[in-house]
Amino acid sequence: MPEQTLFELIHTIEKVTYKMLVHWKEASDIDLGITHILVLHELHNRGDSRPSDLAKTLHVTPASLTHLSTKLLKWNLITRTKDETDRRTTYWAITEKGADLLKKAQMDGQQLHKQFFAHLTPEEQETLLRIYQKLDSALG
């Protein structure tokens, strides 16, 4: 693949991703960013987690995650507790309110998913997912 084509591909991927995020923000009344939702999603799926583990999973810096936690804690979407055996270690957990908000965000996302991907056949959607998973795996 020529270099210019690589940059065009990256630019197109970024444009599509940006447009999907903008549509999601416009369609939803949830005043959180996508990374906030991803934190809630990880906590819902994994249970109590250390912020450092979440940062690695979500590919964000610990400082960014700490900044995100301000709103999540203020809105009572997560709790923060200290480890009983090592007081330096903190765990985050999703609250019931956080789980409810996550469920709403997922429902909003499902509606938009239908809209975004209506232009692709189910086979094309599956191929797209497999391609992205393969690239993600190859890039580490």
C-alpha positions as CSV (number, residue, x, y, z in Angstrom):
1,M,0.0,0.0,0.0
2,P,1.5,3.3,-1.0
3,E,2.2,5.8,1.9
4,Q,-0.3,8.3,0.7
5,T,-3.0,5.6,0.6
6,L,-2.1,4.7,4.2
7,F,-2.6,8.3,5.3
8,E,-5.8,8.5,3.4
9,L,-7.0,5.3,5.1
10,I,-6.1,6.6,8.6
11,H,-7.7,9.9,7.8
12,T,-10.9,8.2,6.6
13,I,-11.0,6.0,9.7
14,E,-10.6,9.0,11.9
15,K,-13.3,11.0,10.1
16,V,-15.8,8.1,10.3
17,T,-15.1,7.6,14.0
18,Y,-15.4,11.3,14.7
19,K,-18.7,11.5,12.9
20,M,-20.1,8.5,14.8
21,L,-19.1,10.2,18.1
22,V,-20.7,13.5,17.1
23,H,-23.9,11.7,16.1
24,W,-23.9,9.8,19.4
25,K,-23.4,13.0,21.4
26,E,-26.2,14.7,19.5
27,A,-28.6,11.8,19.8
28,S,-28.0,11.2,23.5
29,D,-28.9,13.3,26.5
30,I,-26.0,11.8,28.4
31,D,-23.5,14.5,29.2
32,L,-20.4,12.2,29.3
33,G,-17.7,11.4,26.8
34,I,-17.2,8.1,25.2
35,T,-14.3,7.3,27.5
36,H,-16.5,7.8,30.5
37,I,-18.9,5.3,29.1
38,L,-16.0,2.9,28.3
39,V,-14.9,3.1,32.0
40,L,-18.4,2.2,33.1
41,H,-18.6,-0.6,30.6
42,E,-15.3,-2.1,31.8
43,L,-16.3,-1.8,35.5
44,H,-19.6,-3.4,34.7
45,N,-17.9,-6.3,32.9
46,R,-14.9,-6.8,35.1
47,G,-16.1,-5.7,38.5
48,D,-14.0,-3.7,40.9
49,S,-10.8,-2.6,39.2
50,R,-7.7,-0.7,39.9
51,P,-7.5,2.6,37.9
52,S,-4.1,1.5,36.5
53,D,-5.6,-1.7,35.1
54,L,-8.4,0.3,33.5
55,A,-5.9,2.8,32.0
56,K,-4.0,-0.1,30.4
57,T,-7.2,-1.7,29.0
58,L,-8.6,1.5,27.6
59,H,-5.2,2.7,26.4
60,V,-5.4,6.0,28.3
61,T,-2.9,7.6,30.7
62,P,-3.5,7.2,34.4
63,A,-3.7,11.0,34.6
64,S,-6.5,11.1,32.0
65,L,-8.3,8.4,33.9
66,T,-8.0,10.3,37.1
67,H,-9.4,13.4,35.4
68,L,-12.4,11.3,34.1
69,S,-13.1,9.9,37.5
70,T,-13.9,13.4,38.8
71,K,-17.2,13.5,36.9
72,L,-17.9,9.8,37.5
73,L,-17.5,10.2,41.2
74,K,-19.3,13.5,41.4
75,W,-22.3,12.0,39.6
76,N,-22.2,8.9,41.9
77,L,-21.6,6.6,38.9
78,I,-18.6,4.9,40.5
79,T,-17.2,4.5,44.0
80,R,-13.6,4.5,45.1
81,T,-12.4,2.3,47.9
82,K,-9.0,1.5,49.4
83,D,-7.7,-2.0,49.5
84,E,-7.9,-3.4,53.1
85,T,-4.4,-5.0,52.9
86,D,-2.6,-2.2,51.0
87,R,-4.0,1.3,51.6
88,R,-2.0,2.6,48.6
89,T,-4.2,0.6,46.2
90,T,-7.5,2.0,45.2
91,Y,-10.4,0.2,43.5
92,W,-13.2,1.6,41.5
93,A,-16.7,0.0,41.2
94,I,-19.7,0.9,39.2
95,T,-22.8,2.0,41.2
96,E,-26.4,1.1,40.4
97,K,-26.8,4.6,39.0
98,G,-23.7,4.0,36.8
99,A,-25.1,0.7,35.6
100,D,-28.4,2.4,34.7
101,L,-26.7,5.1,32.8
102,L,-24.5,2.6,31.0
103,K,-27.7,0.6,30.0
104,K,-29.2,3.8,28.6
105,A,-26.0,4.6,26.7
106,Q,-25.9,1.1,25.2
107,M,-29.6,1.5,24.1
108,D,-28.7,4.8,22.5
109,G,-25.7,3.2,20.8
110,Q,-27.8,0.3,19.5
111,Q,-30.1,2.8,17.7
112,L,-27.2,4.6,16.2
113,H,-25.5,1.4,15.2
114,K,-28.5,0.5,13.1
115,Q,-28.4,3.9,11.5
116,F,-24.6,3.9,10.8
117,F,-24.3,0.4,9.5
118,A,-27.6,0.2,7.5
119,H,-25.4,0.9,4.5
120,L,-23.5,-2.4,5.0
121,T,-24.8,-5.9,4.6
122,P,-24.5,-8.2,7.7
123,E,-21.6,-9.9,6.0
124,E,-19.8,-6.6,5.4
125,Q,-20.4,-5.6,9.0
126,E,-18.8,-8.9,10.2
127,T,-15.9,-8.5,7.8
128,L,-15.3,-5.0,9.0
129,L,-15.3,-6.2,12.6
130,R,-12.9,-9.0,11.8
131,I,-10.6,-6.6,9.9
132,Y,-10.5,-4.2,12.9
133,Q,-9.9,-7.0,15.4
134,K,-7.1,-8.3,13.2
135,L,-5.5,-4.9,13.0
136,D,-5.9,-4.3,16.7
137,S,-4.2,-7.6,17.4
138,A,-1.3,-7.0,15.0
139,L,-0.7,-3.5,16.4
140,G,-0.6,-4.8,20.0
